[in-house]
């Protein structure tokens, strides 16, 4: 694949993307009066249903940018990198063929090349369906939803459900059967490198807690599980 160096056109695109993407919605505070003695005011932060749906999810702003948004979600919430969709989009654009991106979107190959520039590794794994609930690290998967190819972050699976962070739809929960039907490749793409948060919020379930998700959140991911996914001992210290 032809590598494209950053050019004036690319930098201009970054500016356009940054302008188009709206500022994130912040949780509001509600003021209650007459609740406490002496008329003291109570301020309580509240979260809208929309905010809750997209909690810890980087939203995609373009029809071809689900891969960039999914990768930004994983890097931000599993590795603590302060990245937004525009930054990842520009970086992936610099290692891809723009014409191919316009017609088919980004692929895992562009993600892999971009991660290498950041000092990380991207690795794909074919998963036996019986092991789906034993994936203890957040990964990126390509779903086929009614013929629409779409990248999401696979957060956790268990108790008959699979939880994903969807750049277009937010946090979403599928039954295991629904997810498998929409996941024909049965492969996951893991990001490997230093700084991984073993208690990342991306291992939380969606809305309804599951015993599997609670178990994962009760402690750090075992080192053996990370080594199985290609992490090296040097990545973990």
GROMACS elastic network, one bead per residue, 0.5 to 0.9 nm:
[ bonds ]
;  ai    aj funct       b0    kb
    1    95     6  0.88953   500
    1    96     6  0.72847   500
    1    97     6  0.72822   500
    2    95     6  0.79798   500
    2    96     6  0.67662   500
    2    97     6  0.61718   500
    3    94     6  0.72087   500
    3    95     6  0.51197   500
    3    96     6  0.56585   500
    3    97     6  0.67083   500
    4     7     6  0.83799   500
    4    93     6  0.77524   500
    4    94     6  0.54082   500
    4    95     6  0.56468   500
    4    96     6  0.60803   500
    4    97     6  0.64799   500
    4    98     6  0.81790   500
    5    10     6  0.85848   500
    5    93     6  0.88892   500
    5    94     6  0.55422   500
    5    95     6  0.71764   500
    5    96     6  0.89933   500
    6     9     6  0.79303   500
    6    10     6  0.56693   500
    6    11     6  0.69634   500
    6    90     6  0.86714   500
    6    91     6  0.86932   500
    6    93     6  0.82216   500
    6    94     6  0.54568   500
    6    95     6  0.86773   500
    7    10     6  0.50265   500
    7    11     6  0.62160   500
    7    12     6  0.84995   500
    7    94     6  0.86452   500
    8    11     6  0.50865   500
    8    12     6  0.60675   500
    8    13     6  0.85608   500
    9    12     6  0.50575   500
    9    13     6  0.62259   500
    9    14     6  0.87657   500
   10    13     6  0.50087   500
   10    14     6  0.63700   500
   10    15     6  0.88207   500
   10    90     6  0.73408   500
   10    93     6  0.77121   500
   10    94     6  0.76361   500
   11    14     6  0.50187   500
   11    15     6  0.64382   500
   11    16     6  0.88003   500
   11    90     6  0.79355   500
   12    15     6  0.50836   500
   12    16     6  0.63677   500
   12    17     6  0.87107   500
   13    16     6  0.50487   500
   13    17     6  0.61433   500
   13    18     6  0.85574   500
   13    90     6  0.78735   500
   14    17     6  0.50799   500
   14    18     6  0.60924   500
   14    19     6  0.85535   500
   14    86     6  0.66539   500
   14    87     6  0.77188   500
   14    89     6  0.80988   500
   14    90     6  0.59557   500
   15    18     6  0.51469   500
   15    19     6  0.61841   500
   15    20     6  0.86653   500
   15    86     6  0.88201   500
   16    19     6  0.51041   500
   16    20     6  0.61588   500
   16    21     6  0.86909   500
   17    20     6  0.51638   500
   17    21     6  0.61537   500
   17    61     6  0.87131   500
   17    85     6  0.89042   500
   17    86     6  0.59512   500
   17    89     6  0.87418   500
   17    90     6  0.88017   500
   18    21     6  0.55026   500
   18    22     6  0.81990   500
   18    85     6  0.89480   500
   18    86     6  0.59697   500
   18    87     6  0.85277   500
   19    22     6  0.74346   500
   20    61     6  0.82867   500
   21    24     6  0.87496   500
   21    61     6  0.66856   500
   21    85     6  0.86989   500
   21    86     6  0.78571   500
   22    25     6  0.86211   500
   23    26     6  0.89341   500
   25    51     6  0.72364   500
   26    47     6  0.84044   500
   26    51     6  0.78836   500
   27    45     6  0.66327   500
   27    46     6  0.60034   500
   27    47     6  0.52253   500
   27    48     6  0.72049   500
   27    51     6  0.73537   500
   28    44     6  0.85190   500
   28    45     6  0.57773   500
   28    46     6  0.57151   500
   28    47     6  0.68423   500
   28    48     6  0.83526   500
   29    43     6  0.61369   500
   29    44     6  0.53891   500
   29    46     6  0.58133   500
   29    47     6  0.86612   500
   30    42     6  0.80850   500
   30    43     6  0.55701   500
   30    44     6  0.52601   500
   30    45     6  0.62069   500
   30    46     6  0.68620   500
   31    41     6  0.64569   500
   31    42     6  0.55875   500
   31    44     6  0.64782   500
   31    45     6  0.88441   500
   32    35     6  0.66625   500
   32    40     6  0.85950   500
   32    41     6  0.56049   500
   32    43     6  0.63164   500
   32    44     6  0.78861   500
   33    36     6  0.75011   500
   33    39     6  0.63099   500
   33    40     6  0.64738   500
   33    42     6  0.65002   500
   33    43     6  0.89688   500
   34    37     6  0.72657   500
   34    38     6  0.79818   500
   34    39     6  0.51278   500
   34    40     6  0.68339   500
   34    41     6  0.71331   500
   34    42     6  0.88191   500
   35    39     6  0.71537   500
   35    40     6  0.72776   500
   35    41     6  0.74017   500
   35    42     6  0.74873   500
   36    39     6  0.60342   500
   36    40     6  0.54535   500
   36    41     6  0.72066   500
   36    42     6  0.77388   500
   37    40     6  0.62945   500
   47    50     6  0.80902   500
   47    51     6  0.60172   500
   47    52     6  0.63610   500
   48    51     6  0.51170   500
   48    52     6  0.61865   500
   48    53     6  0.85837   500
   49    52     6  0.50359   500
   49    53     6  0.61097   500
   49    54     6  0.87923   500
   50    53     6  0.50637   500
   50    54     6  0.64687   500
   50    55     6  0.85478   500
   50   170     6  0.87075   500
   51    54     6  0.53156   500
   51    55     6  0.58622   500
   52    55     6  0.50005   500
   52    56     6  0.87974   500
   52   170     6  0.86098   500
   52   171     6  0.82492   500
   52   207     6  0.89361   500
   53    56     6  0.89302   500
   53    57     6  0.84399   500
   53   169     6  0.78542   500
   53   170     6  0.51798   500
   53   171     6  0.53911   500
   53   172     6  0.79395   500
   53   206     6  0.87294   500
   53   207     6  0.88574   500
   54    57     6  0.50924   500
   54    58     6  0.75051   500
   54    59     6  0.74086   500
   54   165     6  0.80778   500
   54   166     6  0.84662   500
   54   167     6  0.82726   500
   54   169     6  0.77696   500
   54   171     6  0.59723   500
   55    58     6  0.84968   500
   55   165     6  0.89964   500
   55   170     6  0.75693   500
   55   171     6  0.73266   500
   56    73     6  0.71110   500
   56    76     6  0.86539   500
   56    77     6  0.68989   500
   56   165     6  0.80489   500
   56   170     6  0.88132   500
   56   171     6  0.84656   500
   56   201     6  0.75369   500
   56   202     6  0.75846   500
   57    69     6  0.82319   500
   57    70     6  0.79589   500
   57    72     6  0.86698   500
   57    73     6  0.56006   500
   57    74     6  0.86861   500
   57    77     6  0.85665   500
   57   165     6  0.60369   500
   57   166     6  0.72121   500
   57   167     6  0.64284   500
   57   170     6  0.63218   500
   57   171     6  0.72640   500
   58    69     6  0.55174   500
   58    70     6  0.69412   500
   58    71     6  0.88042   500
   58    72     6  0.65017   500
   58    73     6  0.51374   500
   58    74     6  0.89151   500
   58    76     6  0.86869   500
   58    84     6  0.70144   500
   58    85     6  0.67894   500
   58   165     6  0.86670   500
   58   166     6  0.85718   500
   58   167     6  0.60019   500
   58   168     6  0.89592   500
   58   170     6  0.84692   500
   59    66     6  0.81714   500
   59    69     6  0.61098   500
   59    70     6  0.82343   500
   59    73     6  0.84566   500
   59    85     6  0.75824   500
   59   166     6  0.79282   500
   59   168     6  0.60676   500
   59   169     6  0.82556   500
   59   170     6  0.74112   500
   60    63     6  0.76021   500
   60    64     6  0.85276   500
   60    65     6  0.58502   500
   60    66     6  0.56060   500
   60    67     6  0.86035   500
   60    68     6  0.77948   500
   60    69     6  0.53202   500
   60    70     6  0.81620   500
   60    85     6  0.69777   500
   60   166     6  0.89483   500
   60   167     6  0.51533   500
   60   168     6  0.58706   500
   61    64     6  0.86376   500
   61    65     6  0.68986   500
   61    66     6  0.83157   500
   61    69     6  0.84708   500
   61    85     6  0.81501   500
   61   167     6  0.87452   500
   61   168     6  0.82778   500
   62    65     6  0.52717   500
   62    66     6  0.75993   500
   63    66     6  0.70442   500
   63   105     6  0.82299   500
   63   168     6  0.89750   500
   64    67     6  0.76434   500
   64    68     6  0.86387   500
   64   101     6  0.74044   500
   64   102     6  0.71372   500
   64   103     6  0.85194   500
   64   104     6  0.74697   500
   64   106     6  0.69861   500
   65    68     6  0.52388   500
   65    69     6  0.61944   500
   65    70     6  0.85351   500
   65    85     6  0.80902   500
   65    89     6  0.71896   500
   65   105     6  0.69241   500
   65   106     6  0.72358   500
   65   151     6  0.89851   500
   65   167     6  0.87404   500
   66    69     6  0.51162   500
   66    70     6  0.59438   500
   66    71     6  0.84763   500
   66   105     6  0.84061   500
   66   106     6  0.82837   500
   66   150     6  0.64840   500
   66   151     6  0.55785   500
   66   152     6  0.73036   500
   66   166     6  0.82717   500
   66   167     6  0.58955   500
   66   168     6  0.72812   500
   67    70     6  0.51378   500
   67    71     6  0.61089   500
   67    72     6  0.84913   500
   67    89     6  0.87252   500
   67   105     6  0.80092   500
   67   106     6  0.62064   500
   67   107     6  0.73050   500
   67   108     6  0.80011   500
   67   111     6  0.77944   500
   67   140     6  0.85541   500
   67   142     6  0.88990   500
   67   150     6  0.76665   500
   67   151     6  0.53083   500
   67   152     6  0.74928   500
   67   167     6  0.84669   500
   68    71     6  0.51677   500
   68    72     6  0.60462   500
   68    73     6  0.85681   500
   68    84     6  0.89875   500
   68    85     6  0.60699   500
   68    86     6  0.83158   500
   68    87     6  0.88787   500
   68    88     6  0.57182   500
   68    89     6  0.54403   500
   68    92     6  0.74474   500
   68   106     6  0.76982   500
   68   111     6  0.78104   500
   68   151     6  0.88039   500
   69    73     6  0.60903   500
   69    74     6  0.86842   500
   69    84     6  0.76402   500
   69    85     6  0.51274   500
   69    86     6  0.85788   500
   69    88     6  0.75727   500
   69    89     6  0.78970   500
   69   151     6  0.86578   500
   69   152     6  0.85850   500
   69   166     6  0.88903   500
   69   167     6  0.59241   500
   69   168     6  0.89944   500
   70    73     6  0.50611   500
   70    74     6  0.63743   500
   70    75     6  0.87284   500
   70    85     6  0.85876   500
   70   140     6  0.70041   500
   70   151     6  0.64996   500
   70   152     6  0.55996   500
   70   153     6  0.58686   500
   70   165     6  0.77099   500
   70   166     6  0.73256   500
   70   167     6  0.60529   500
   71    74     6  0.51439   500
   71    75     6  0.61029   500
   71    76     6  0.84038   500
   71    85     6  0.84597   500
   71    88     6  0.76200   500
   71   111     6  0.75969   500
   71   140     6  0.74440   500
   71   151     6  0.89873   500
   71   152     6  0.86753   500
   71   153     6  0.79497   500
   71   191     6  0.88072   500
   72    75     6  0.51600   500
   72    76     6  0.58402   500
   72    77     6  0.83688   500
   72    81     6  0.85196   500
   72    82     6  0.88159   500
   72    83     6  0.60410   500
   72    84     6  0.59723   500
   72    85     6  0.59348   500
   72    87     6  0.84844   500
   72    88     6  0.63147   500
   72    89     6  0.88884   500
   73    76     6  0.52959   500
   73    77     6  0.60193   500
   73    78     6  0.79889   500
   73    83     6  0.83327   500
   73    84     6  0.80888   500
   73    85     6  0.84310   500
   73   153     6  0.77270   500
   73   165     6  0.81107   500
   73   167     6  0.82703   500
   73   202     6  0.88335   500
   74    77     6  0.54845   500
   74    78     6  0.54039   500
   74    79     6  0.72154   500
   74    80     6  0.89001   500
   74   138     6  0.72919   500
   74   139     6  0.76463   500
   74   140     6  0.81082   500
   74   153     6  0.71535   500
   74   191     6  0.81230   500
   74   202     6  0.77575   500
   75    78     6  0.55617   500
   75    79     6  0.50129   500
   75    80     6  0.64644   500
   75    81     6  0.57017   500
   75    82     6  0.81331   500
   75    83     6  0.73388   500
   75   191     6  0.81753   500
   75   196     6  0.89401   500
   76    79     6  0.56955   500
   76    82     6  0.57805   500
   76    83     6  0.60158   500
   76    84     6  0.80004   500
   77    80     6  0.54986   500
   77    81     6  0.75095   500
   77    82     6  0.89507   500
   77   197     6  0.81007   500
   77   200     6  0.63637   500
   77   201     6  0.67051   500
   77   202     6  0.67475   500
   78    81     6  0.82583   500
   78   138     6  0.77788   500
   78   195     6  0.82911   500
   78   196     6  0.57507   500
   78   197     6  0.53231   500
   78   198     6  0.78144   500
   78   199     6  0.82705   500
   78   200     6  0.52319   500
   78   201     6  0.74739   500
   78   202     6  0.69092   500
   79   193     6  0.87394   500
   79   194     6  0.80112   500
   79   195     6  0.55271   500
   79   197     6  0.59323   500
   79   200     6  0.82713   500
   80    83     6  0.86882   500
   80   195     6  0.76554   500
   80   196     6  0.79448   500
   80   197     6  0.77393   500
   83    86     6  0.81568   500
   83    87     6  0.61652   500
   83    88     6  0.68764   500
   84    87     6  0.55092   500
   84    88     6  0.65184   500
   84    89     6  0.85620   500
   85    88     6  0.52642   500
   85    89     6  0.58061   500
   85    90     6  0.84824   500
   86    89     6  0.50138   500
   86    90     6  0.61153   500
   86    91     6  0.85948   500
   87    90     6  0.52966   500
   87    91     6  0.62716   500
   87    92     6  0.87087   500
   88    91     6  0.50194   500
   88    92     6  0.60618   500
   88    93     6  0.83667   500
   88   114     6  0.82544   500
   89    92     6  0.52443   500
   89    93     6  0.59888   500
   89    94     6  0.86596   500
   90    94     6  0.63561   500
   91    94     6  0.52383   500
   91    95     6  0.70365   500
   91   114     6  0.62903   500
   91   117     6  0.87570   500
   92    95     6  0.53884   500
   92    96     6  0.64254   500
   92   106     6  0.79726   500
   92   110     6  0.59001   500
   92   111     6  0.65727   500
   92   113     6  0.77518   500
   92   114     6  0.55266   500
   92   115     6  0.88820   500
   93    96     6  0.52747   500
   93    97     6  0.73616   500
   93    98     6  0.66217   500
   93   101     6  0.81613   500
   93   106     6  0.86023   500
   93   110     6  0.81023   500
   93   114     6  0.88760   500
   94    97     6  0.81842   500
   94    98     6  0.85879   500
   94   114     6  0.82461   500
   95   110     6  0.62432   500
   95   111     6  0.88231   500
   95   113     6  0.65524   500
   95   114     6  0.66613   500
   96    99     6  0.87942   500
   96   100     6  0.79292   500
   96   101     6  0.73499   500
   96   106     6  0.80211   500
   96   109     6  0.87775   500
   96   110     6  0.60779   500
   96   113     6  0.87718   500
   97   100     6  0.54640   500
   97   101     6  0.63513   500
   97   102     6  0.88923   500
   98   102     6  0.62494   500
   98   103     6  0.88402   500
   99   102     6  0.52198   500
   99   103     6  0.65735   500
   99   104     6  0.88003   500
  100   103     6  0.52255   500
  100   104     6  0.59481   500
  100   105     6  0.69758   500
  100   106     6  0.81136   500
  101   104     6  0.53566   500
  101   106     6  0.54389   500
  101   107     6  0.83637   500
  102   105     6  0.57892   500
  102   106     6  0.85134   500
  104   107     6  0.82695   500
  106   109     6  0.80163   500
  106   110     6  0.63604   500
  106   111     6  0.77386   500
  107   110     6  0.55546   500
  107   111     6  0.67104   500
  107   112     6  0.88749   500
  108   112     6  0.60840   500
  108   113     6  0.86595   500
  108   122     6  0.85084   500
  108   124     6  0.86907   500
  108   189     6  0.77484   500
  109   112     6  0.50298   500
  109   113     6  0.62712   500
  109   114     6  0.85997   500
  109   122     6  0.89080   500
  110   113     6  0.51290   500
  110   114     6  0.60677   500
  110   115     6  0.85006   500
  111   114     6  0.51383   500
  111   115     6  0.60705   500
  111   116     6  0.86159   500
  111   122     6  0.74163   500
  112   115     6  0.51697   500
  112   116     6  0.62932   500
  112   117     6  0.88993   500
  112   120     6  0.85210   500
  112   121     6  0.67673   500
  112   123     6  0.76184   500
  112   191     6  0.86634   500
  113   116     6  0.51521   500
  113   117     6  0.66092   500
  113   121     6  0.86501   500
  113   122     6  0.82523   500
  114   117     6  0.52095   500
  114   118     6  0.66645   500
  114   119     6  0.89539   500
  114   120     6  0.86546   500
  115   118     6  0.50322   500
  115   119     6  0.63064   500
  115   120     6  0.50050   500
  115   121     6  0.59436   500
  115   122     6  0.65731   500
  115   191     6  0.79116   500
  116   120     6  0.51804   500
  116   121     6  0.58112   500
  116   122     6  0.77279   500
  117   120     6  0.74237   500
  118   121     6  0.87441   500
  119   193     6  0.74155   500
  119   194     6  0.88508   500
  120   191     6  0.68643   500
  120   192     6  0.58044   500
  120   194     6  0.77337   500
  121   190     6  0.81986   500
  121   191     6  0.58500   500
  121   193     6  0.62915   500
  122   189     6  0.66664   500
  122   190     6  0.57170   500
  122   192     6  0.61160   500
  122   193     6  0.88869   500
  123   188     6  0.82838   500
  123   189     6  0.55733   500
  123   190     6  0.53677   500
  123   191     6  0.67030   500
  123   192     6  0.75697   500
  123   229     6  0.83347   500
  123   230     6  0.77345   500
  124   187     6  0.65472   500
  124   188     6  0.55555   500
  124   190     6  0.62562   500
  125   186     6  0.84549   500
  125   187     6  0.52821   500
  125   188     6  0.53309   500
  125   189     6  0.64462   500
  125   190     6  0.78355   500
  125   229     6  0.82847   500
  126   185     6  0.78566   500
  126   186     6  0.58218   500
  126   188     6  0.65213   500
  127   130     6  0.82532   500
  127   131     6  0.67142   500
  127   132     6  0.68591   500
  127   135     6  0.89898   500
  127   186     6  0.56821   500
  127   187     6  0.56300   500
  127   188     6  0.71719   500
  128   131     6  0.54492   500
  128   132     6  0.68664   500
  128   186     6  0.74650   500
  128   187     6  0.88759   500
  129   132     6  0.52299   500
  129   133     6  0.84247   500
  129   180     6  0.81409   500
  129   186     6  0.75372   500
  130   133     6  0.74450   500
  130   134     6  0.84607   500
  131   134     6  0.51703   500
  131   135     6  0.69618   500
  132   135     6  0.58571   500
  132   156     6  0.87498   500
  132   157     6  0.66630   500
  132   158     6  0.81521   500
  132   162     6  0.89029   500
  133   136     6  0.80129   500
  133   156     6  0.71795   500
  133   158     6  0.51455   500
  133   159     6  0.84862   500
  133   162     6  0.83532   500
  133   212     6  0.83103   500
  134   156     6  0.86397   500
  134   157     6  0.77009   500
  134   158     6  0.83230   500
  135   138     6  0.77349   500
  135   139     6  0.86277   500
  135   155     6  0.88664   500
  135   156     6  0.71338   500
  135   157     6  0.76244   500
  135   225     6  0.82724   500
  136   155     6  0.85153   500
  136   156     6  0.71317   500
  136   157     6  0.89086   500
  136   203     6  0.76922   500
  136   216     6  0.75018   500
  136   221     6  0.68718   500
  136   222     6  0.88212   500
  136   225     6  0.68859   500
  136   226     6  0.80279   500
  137   154     6  0.86708   500
  137   155     6  0.74266   500
  137   156     6  0.78739   500
  137   190     6  0.78972   500
  137   198     6  0.81605   500
  137   200     6  0.88579   500
  137   202     6  0.84480   500
  137   203     6  0.72863   500
  137   221     6  0.79531   500
  137   225     6  0.82339   500
  137   226     6  0.75331   500
  137   229     6  0.82985   500
  138   153     6  0.66429   500
  138   154     6  0.56722   500
  138   156     6  0.70155   500
  138   190     6  0.73512   500
  138   191     6  0.85942   500
  138   200     6  0.85590   500
  138   202     6  0.62757   500
  138   203     6  0.66010   500
  139   152     6  0.85141   500
  139   153     6  0.56223   500
  139   154     6  0.52689   500
  139   155     6  0.69043   500
  139   188     6  0.59637   500
  139   189     6  0.54702   500
  139   191     6  0.71317   500
  140   151     6  0.66919   500
  140   152     6  0.57503   500
  140   154     6  0.57837   500
  140   155     6  0.87046   500
  140   187     6  0.89215   500
  140   188     6  0.57614   500
  140   190     6  0.65381   500
  140   191     6  0.84991   500
  141   150     6  0.83192   500
  141   151     6  0.57037   500
  141   152     6  0.56807   500
  141   153     6  0.62418   500
  141   154     6  0.63793   500
  141   183     6  0.78023   500
  141   185     6  0.86966   500
  141   186     6  0.82926   500
  141   187     6  0.67427   500
  141   188     6  0.50628   500
  141   189     6  0.62798   500
  142   149     6  0.65973   500
  142   150     6  0.55446   500
  142   152     6  0.65319   500
  142   153     6  0.88319   500
  142   182     6  0.87430   500
  142   183     6  0.67327   500
  142   184     6  0.85616   500
  142   185     6  0.76048   500
  142   186     6  0.88008   500
  142   187     6  0.80678   500
  142   188     6  0.79201   500
  142   189     6  0.89658   500
  143   148     6  0.78699   500
  143   149     6  0.58040   500
  143   150     6  0.52001   500
  143   151     6  0.61573   500
  143   152     6  0.72580   500
  143   179     6  0.81674   500
  143   182     6  0.53989   500
  143   184     6  0.74728   500
  143   185     6  0.83196   500
  144   147     6  0.55454   500
  144   148     6  0.53587   500
  144   150     6  0.63286   500
  144   151     6  0.89009   500
  144   181     6  0.83818   500
  144   183     6  0.61506   500
  144   184     6  0.73229   500
  145   148     6  0.50295   500
  145   149     6  0.65858   500
  145   150     6  0.73144   500
  145   182     6  0.58259   500
  145   183     6  0.86144   500
  146   149     6  0.85039   500
  146   182     6  0.81708   500
  150   166     6  0.87271   500
  151   166     6  0.75707   500
  151   167     6  0.79176   500
  152   164     6  0.64644   500
  152   165     6  0.58657   500
  152   167     6  0.65083   500
  152   168     6  0.87584   500
  153   163     6  0.86690   500
  153   164     6  0.54093   500
  153   166     6  0.64806   500
  153   167     6  0.83548   500
  153   202     6  0.83992   500
  154   157     6  0.81129   500
  154   162     6  0.76468   500
  154   163     6  0.64092   500
  154   165     6  0.66241   500
  154   166     6  0.87131   500
  154   188     6  0.82746   500
  154   202     6  0.84040   500
  154   203     6  0.88556   500
  155   162     6  0.77272   500
  155   163     6  0.55319   500
  155   164     6  0.51422   500
  155   165     6  0.67436   500
  155   201     6  0.88207   500
  155   202     6  0.52980   500
  155   203     6  0.51529   500
  155   204     6  0.69703   500
  155   205     6  0.72978   500
  156   161     6  0.85520   500
  156   162     6  0.60661   500
  156   163     6  0.54026   500
  156   164     6  0.72211   500
  156   202     6  0.77869   500
  156   203     6  0.55587   500
  156   204     6  0.69752   500
  156   205     6  0.65393   500
  156   212     6  0.82332   500
  156   213     6  0.67476   500
  156   216     6  0.88878   500
  157   160     6  0.75328   500
  157   161     6  0.57450   500
  157   163     6  0.60596   500
  157   164     6  0.88496   500
  157   176     6  0.78707   500
  157   205     6  0.81442   500
  157   210     6  0.89853   500
  157   212     6  0.74351   500
  157   213     6  0.76389   500
  158   161     6  0.54701   500
  158   162     6  0.64944   500
  158   163     6  0.87042   500
  158   176     6  0.81820   500
  158   210     6  0.71735   500
  158   211     6  0.78218   500
  158   212     6  0.54725   500
  158   213     6  0.73377   500
  159   162     6  0.84738   500
  159   176     6  0.86938   500
  159   210     6  0.64978   500
  159   211     6  0.72013   500
  159   212     6  0.67327   500
  160   174     6  0.86431   500
  160   175     6  0.58487   500
  160   176     6  0.53442   500
  160   177     6  0.81707   500
  161   173     6  0.65605   500
  161   174     6  0.55772   500
  161   177     6  0.83361   500
  161   178     6  0.89140   500
  161   179     6  0.83192   500
  161   210     6  0.85944   500
  162   172     6  0.84697   500
  162   173     6  0.57215   500
  162   174     6  0.52231   500
  162   175     6  0.60871   500
  162   176     6  0.56786   500
  162   178     6  0.88707   500
  162   179     6  0.67685   500
  162   205     6  0.82846   500
  163   171     6  0.73409   500
  163   172     6  0.59191   500
  163   174     6  0.64571   500
  163   175     6  0.87682   500
  163   203     6  0.88085   500
  163   204     6  0.82271   500
  163   205     6  0.57579   500
  163   206     6  0.60746   500
  164   170     6  0.81926   500
  164   171     6  0.59110   500
  164   172     6  0.54454   500
  164   173     6  0.63413   500
  164   174     6  0.81049   500
  164   202     6  0.86586   500
  164   205     6  0.82258   500
  164   206     6  0.79086   500
  165   168     6  0.88638   500
  165   169     6  0.80304   500
  165   170     6  0.56971   500
  165   172     6  0.63759   500
  165   173     6  0.88930   500
  165   202     6  0.79322   500
  165   206     6  0.88622   500
  166   169     6  0.52284   500
  166   171     6  0.58798   500
  166   172     6  0.67498   500
  167   170     6  0.57922   500
  167   171     6  0.84302   500
  169   172     6  0.71051   500
  171   205     6  0.86697   500
  171   206     6  0.61218   500
  171   207     6  0.84769   500
  172   205     6  0.89609   500
  172   206     6  0.63275   500
  172   207     6  0.86520   500
  173   179     6  0.88763   500
  173   205     6  0.80446   500
  173   206     6  0.61748   500
  173   207     6  0.84431   500
  174   177     6  0.78631   500
  174   178     6  0.58760   500
  174   179     6  0.57195   500
  175   178     6  0.51750   500
  175   179     6  0.62479   500
  175   180     6  0.86624   500
  176   179     6  0.51850   500
  176   180     6  0.61409   500
  176   181     6  0.85989   500
  177   180     6  0.52741   500
  177   181     6  0.62084   500
  177   182     6  0.87481   500
  178   181     6  0.52529   500
  178   182     6  0.64149   500
  178   183     6  0.87588   500
  179   182     6  0.51457   500
  179   183     6  0.60902   500
  180   184     6  0.69423   500
  180   186     6  0.77512   500
  181   184     6  0.65516   500
  183   186     6  0.58058   500
  183   187     6  0.82047   500
  184   187     6  0.84121   500
  185   188     6  0.85534   500
  190   229     6  0.73164   500
  190   230     6  0.85591   500
  192   196     6  0.79897   500
  192   226     6  0.89336   500
  192   229     6  0.79205   500
  192   230     6  0.68357   500
  192   231     6  0.58094   500
  192   232     6  0.86095   500
  192   235     6  0.80035   500
  193   196     6  0.69106   500
  193   231     6  0.67000   500
  193   232     6  0.80289   500
  193   234     6  0.87509   500
  193   235     6  0.53862   500
  193   236     6  0.81406   500
  194   231     6  0.86384   500
  194   232     6  0.89851   500
  194   234     6  0.75764   500
  194   236     6  0.61349   500
  194   237     6  0.75036   500
  195   235     6  0.71587   500
  195   236     6  0.72006   500
  195   237     6  0.81151   500
  196   199     6  0.88188   500
  196   200     6  0.81300   500
  196   235     6  0.80935   500
  196   236     6  0.75372   500
  197   200     6  0.51443   500
  197   201     6  0.88293   500
  197   220     6  0.86510   500
  198   219     6  0.82300   500
  198   220     6  0.51798   500
  198   221     6  0.52886   500
  198   222     6  0.84323   500
  199   202     6  0.83178   500
  199   203     6  0.73832   500
  199   216     6  0.81242   500
  199   217     6  0.63152   500
  199   218     6  0.84924   500
  199   219     6  0.71157   500
  199   220     6  0.57984   500
  199   221     6  0.71898   500
  200   203     6  0.59843   500
  200   204     6  0.80204   500
  200   217     6  0.83578   500
  201   204     6  0.54990   500
  201   205     6  0.89623   500
  201   217     6  0.83930   500
  202   205     6  0.79998   500
  203   213     6  0.66278   500
  203   214     6  0.89810   500
  203   216     6  0.70007   500
  203   217     6  0.69816   500
  204   209     6  0.79882   500
  204   210     6  0.88650   500
  204   213     6  0.57206   500
  204   214     6  0.75240   500
  204   216     6  0.81173   500
  204   217     6  0.70613   500
  205   208     6  0.69526   500
  205   209     6  0.58428   500
  205   210     6  0.66851   500
  205   212     6  0.87849   500
  205   213     6  0.57997   500
  205   214     6  0.82635   500
  206   209     6  0.68663   500
  206   210     6  0.87640   500
  209   212     6  0.85159   500
  209   213     6  0.68303   500
  209   214     6  0.69978   500
  210   213     6  0.52325   500
  210   214     6  0.62049   500
  210   215     6  0.85698   500
  211   214     6  0.50465   500
  211   215     6  0.60534   500
  211   216     6  0.86515   500
  212   215     6  0.51131   500
  212   216     6  0.63491   500
  212   217     6  0.87479   500
  213   216     6  0.51157   500
  213   217     6  0.62357   500
  213   218     6  0.86710   500
  214   217     6  0.50640   500
  214   218     6  0.61477   500
  215   218     6  0.51804   500
  215   219     6  0.75057   500
  216   219     6  0.63260   500
  216   220     6  0.75510   500
  216   221     6  0.71570   500
  217   220     6  0.74141   500
  217   221     6  0.86163   500
  219   222     6  0.85482   500
  220   223     6  0.85845   500
  221   224     6  0.84342   500
  221   225     6  0.68823   500
  221   226     6  0.73872   500
  222   225     6  0.54555   500
  222   226     6  0.68357   500
  222   227     6  0.89766   500
  223   226     6  0.51653   500
  223   227     6  0.62091   500
  223   228     6  0.86515   500
  223   231     6  0.88140   500
  223   233     6  0.85008   500
  223   236     6  0.80994   500
  224   227     6  0.50781   500
  224   228     6  0.62209   500
  224   229     6  0.88657   500
  225   228     6  0.51432   500
  225   229     6  0.67183   500
  225   231     6  0.89346   500
  226   229     6  0.51822   500
  226   230     6  0.67544   500
  226   231     6  0.54860   500
  226   232     6  0.81119   500
  226   236     6  0.88318   500
  227   230     6  0.52109   500
  227   232     6  0.61414   500
  227   233     6  0.76621   500
  228   231     6  0.71830   500
  231   234     6  0.82092   500
  231   235     6  0.62937   500
  231   236     6  0.76887   500
  232   235     6  0.52807   500
  232   236     6  0.70107   500
  233   236     6  0.53809   500
  233   237     6  0.71176   500
  234   237     6  0.58567   500
